[in-house]
Amino acid sequence: MTNDELKGDWQQIEIAGHPCYTYVPPQPSEHGYTVLYMHGYYQGVPMEHPQMMEHFDRHGLRVIAPLTRRSWWSERICLDFDPDITVVDYLMEEVLPFLEKEWQCVPPRIALMGASMGGQGALRLSYKRPNIFPVV
């Protein structure tokens, strides 16, 4: 599967002044399951990985992929991302409300997925908030 063969719809949007990619498969899951994809240090995105896209389509998974630069998905201010809000606060205060409003998706129907820097961020976030993010 190449990017030209993707069946769903990738869009770049902005949430609270920060870019995010969203993906809606041709037939979203009736359960509203969503993947919050946390990129690695070099900011790769799922659309660069056809195998991932096949799974998203097959299982009807919507995806949101915030672009947070080299933030390490931490609970500390990262000037490369934003001088006023941590990445974790951004996820909790901006991205999760977006998912609820736009896709009617609330925890625990949100799975965390990440690569490299994003993988450690996904694990750390799930360890600290297991009731919100029980799936990694």
JOTAPE-V390660 format. One record per backbone hydrogen bond with DSSP energy under -1.0 kcal/mol. NH is the residue of the N-H (numbers start at 1). CO is the residue of the C=O. If there is no record, write none. Layout:
# JOTAPE-V390660
nh=NH co=CO
nh=NH co=CO
This chain:
# JOTAPE-V390660
nh=5 co=2
nh=9 co=24
nh=11 co=22
nh=13 co=20
nh=15 co=18
nh=18 co=15
nh=20 co=13
nh=21 co=65
nh=22 co=11
nh=23 co=63
nh=24 co=9
nh=29 co=60
nh=32 co=29
nh=34 co=109
nh=35 co=62
nh=36 co=111
nh=37 co=64
nh=38 co=113
nh=43 co=40
nh=48 co=45
nh=49 co=46
nh=53 co=49
nh=54 co=50
nh=55 co=51
nh=56 co=52
nh=57 co=53
nh=58 co=54
nh=59 co=55
nh=61 co=56
nh=62 co=33
nh=63 co=23
nh=64 co=35
nh=65 co=21
nh=67 co=19
nh=71 co=69
nh=81 co=78
nh=82 co=78
nh=88 co=74
nh=90 co=86
nh=91 co=87
nh=92 co=88
nh=93 co=89
nh=94 co=90
nh=95 co=90
nh=96 co=91
nh=98 co=94
nh=99 co=95
nh=100 co=96
nh=101 co=97
nh=102 co=98
nh=103 co=99
nh=105 co=99
nh=109 co=106
nh=111 co=34
nh=112 co=135
nh=113 co=36
nh=115 co=38
nh=118 co=115
nh=120 co=116
nh=121 co=117
nh=122 co=118
nh=123 co=119
nh=124 co=120
nh=125 co=121
nh=126 co=122
nh=127 co=123
nh=128 co=124
nh=129 co=125
nh=133 co=129
